[in-house]
Amino acid sequence: MDTPQRRRRPDRWSLHEFQEMELNAPPNEKWELIDGIIHKMMTGGSLAHNEIVVNLAVVLRSELQARSSTCRVYTTNVPVVSEAIDMSVCPDIAVRCGPRVLDQKEMTDPVLLVEVLSRSTGEKDRYDKAEAYFRVPTVQHYLLVAQDRMDLTVLTRGEADWMRTRFHAPEDVAEIATLGVSLTLAEIYENVKEIVGPY
């Protein structure tokens, strides 16, 4: 089978080549393509990781619905792809705006992306994925959420560069201006302290 472990090639993979490989990969194997380089995805995840993803998805969805927004919230099963930069990545959460195509299996135009950090993926999320996400023109916000402590980093696209804001306290409010959404750390980390212990 033509998988990354068995196929050694000096050059990088195109998005098309990666998608062909995925069709033949075992169902229990999950991969991502970042700037033409293939990475094996972490499967499963901790209870804290899943709790944070659910909390954020629920809050985002509720706020968007309250504003009658056309934006929708998606989780890890929908890859974000870009042929221009050879990328196929499954963020923990993605928000896309505009008309929906219900049988669509991937997206090219997310507005907001979220990754919940872990020890095994934190460096990749902070650097490799961030660099790739920043090259997607529609992406306006990238959220990095720690799971072992109360720590949220919001990266927002500016005119010349990305602006970084960090939040640490339960009452802190992160304003996601493009979506008109406000997120408190208390909402994001609800019930997580019982899993990971005191922050």
N, C-alpha and C positions, 0 to 999 in steps of 0.2 A: 504494500500500500504506500502511496506517495504522501508521507507525512513529514513534518519538519525534522523528526528524529532520524529518518531514513534517507532523506534527500538533502545532500550537502551541496550547496551551490555558492559560488563566490559573490554573485550579485544578489540584489534584493528581489523580493517577491512583489509582483504587481497585485493590485486588488483582484483582478480577474483570476490570476493564478491561485491566490489565496482562497477565493470562493470555490474554485474547482477542487482544491484540496479538502476544504471543509465538507463538501458533498460526500467524500469517500472516507472521512475520519470516523472512528468509532463514536457512538452517541454519547459515551461518558467522557469524551475528551473535548475540551473547549479551548479555543485559541483566539488570540487577538493579533492584528497586524498594525504596527505603529511605524510609520515612515519606512515601510518595506521590510521591517524586521518582525519576525513572528515570536510571540510570547505566549507561554502557556498560562491560561487563566486559573486563578484559585477557585476551587469549587467549594460549596458549603458555606463557610463563613461562620463567625461566632454569633451567639444570641444577641450580643450588644450590637454587632454590625447590622443584623436583620432588624432589630428593634428601631435603630436610628433610620434605616431606609424606609421602613413603614411609617414612622412618625413624620418624616419629611415629606414623603409622598402624599400622605393624608392632608397635612397642613397646606401644601402647595395646591393640591386639588381643590380643597375647600375654599381657599382664598380666590383662586381663579374662577371657580363657579360663582362665588358671591359677586364677582365683577362681570359676570356674563361674558367671560373671556373666550376667545376661540382657541386659546392655548390648552394643550393637553399634557398630562404627566405620564411618562413611560418608565418602566424599570428594565432590569438587565437583559431581558429577552429580545430587545430591539436594538440591533447594532447601529452605530453611527458610522457611515462610510463616506470616503472621499477618494475618488479615482485620481484626483490631481496630486494627492500626497500619499497614495497607497496606504490607506487607513481603513481598518474595520475594527471598531472598539465597542465594547459593551459597558457603558458607564452604569453606575448604580442607579442613577436617575437621570432622565433627560426630559426637558420641556420643549415641545415644538408648537409653533403657532401656525394658524392657517387651516385650509380645508383638510379634512381627514379622508384617507383612503383606507378602508377597514381591512383590506387584504394585503396592505403594504407590509413587508417584512423587514424593512430597513429604513433609515432616515438619513438625509443629507443636510438638513437645515435646522438643527436644534438651536434654541436661543439660550438655554441654560443647561449646564451639565454638573453633576454631583458625583464625587467619589468619597466613600467612607474609607479612611485610611486604616491599614493594618501593618504589622511589622514586616510582613512578606511583600506587600505591594506599595508601601508608603513612598519609597524613593521613586518608583516608576510613575506613580500618580502625580507626584510633585514636579517631576522633571520631564520624562518622556511623554506622558500623556498631556501634560500642560502645554508643552511646545507644539504638539500635534493639534490640540483643541484650539489653540490661539490662531492657527492657520486656517480654521474654518470660518469664513466671513460672517456667518450668521450668529456665531456664538458671542454673546454679550456678557455672560457671567459664568464663572467656574467656581464651585464651592468645594472646599476640602474640609472634611469633618473627621476629627479624631474620635476614636471610640473608647479609648482608655482614660480620657479626661475631657472636661468641657472646653473645647477649643474648636472654633470655626474660623476658617479663612475664606474670605470672599474676594475673588479677583474679578474686576469689572473693566471692560474694554473702555479706554479713553481715546481721545483724538490722536495722541501720539504713542501712548504706551498703556500698559495695564496697571490699574490702581489696586493696591492690596489693603484690605482692612481685616483686622483680627478681633474676635470676640471671645470673652472668657467667662462672663458672669451670667447667671440664670436670667437676669432682667435685661441683658443686652438685646438690642433689636437690630437685626440686619435688614436693611432696606434694599429690595431687589427692584431698582427703579424701572427697568424695561418692562417688567411684568406688573408693576404696581402692587407688589407683595411685600409684606413685613413678616419676618421670622424671628421668634424669640428663642434663645437657647433653651429655655425651660420647655418649650414645645418639642424642640429637636431631641432633647435628652430625656424626655418623659419616660419613666420606668427603667432607665438604663442604670442608675445608681445601684439598684437592687441586684444587678448582674455583675458589675465590675467593682462594686464597693465605693467607698468615699473618694471623691476627686482630689 
